[in-house]
Amino acid sequence: MGARLLPLLQLSDSAFPTGAFSHSLGLETLVAAGVVGDAPTLRAAIADHLGALATADLPALRQAADGESLERVVTLDRTLGATKLAREARAASVATGRSLLASAAALELDDARLATYHDRVRGGSAPGHHAVAYGVVAGALVLEPGEAMSAYAFAACSALVAVGQKLIPLGQRSAQRTLFTLHAPISAAVAAGAAHDPADLFSFAPIQEVASMVHERQRTRLYIS
């Protein structure tokens, strides 16, 4: 990977400010309902999330990173939003995507496509979903799309494991073991995303979507979504 490794690590680091730490994507609801309550059930919930990423976010990221024209990226951005049936999931994706773009702007990358896309998002003519924004930033950093997909999927899983640590609760070593056992599902999701046609994005995660919708009615909430 050479020179690509350091920017890839920085972009996927949990310290890179996107606000992902404030979203559980329905996981908080599943914990409250007793569906998720230990490491195995947490792993299963995250694996379901990966299945949805494989046919929606990851193919969109790949195409956005692959040098597509800005107009096609904006169309892709809107299409990805249409796959997220729960309002909370759409809002979380847009919020983290816009934060990602703002943080990437602080890096002062010399990339016209990234700058123009960011302007479109700020102007409201593009939603700025996280996966698409990640792909455009990855393209500006000249990252290989497959590597960017792996980093994105890993970061998504890592964020949800961190949510599980707070909600179940889960010890640090158990959390790391859970994340380690997700390596194979992450690789499978990336492979599926690499083979999936970005013109046919879809997401099937009904349990997660319903949990996201119910979340706003929780008596107590630690997370936005």
Secondary structure, DSSP 8 states (H G I E B T S, - for coil): -GGGHHHHHHHHSTTSSS-GGG--TTHHHHHHTTS--SHHHHHHHHHHHHHHHHTTHHHHHHHHHTT--HHHHHHHHHHHHHT--SHHHHHHHHHHHHHHHHHHHTTT---HHHHHHHHHHHHTSS---HHHHHHHHHHHTT--HHHHHHHHHHHHHHHHHHHHHHHTT--HHHHHHHHHHTHHHHHHHHHHHHHS-GGG-----HHHHHHHHHGGG-SS-SS--
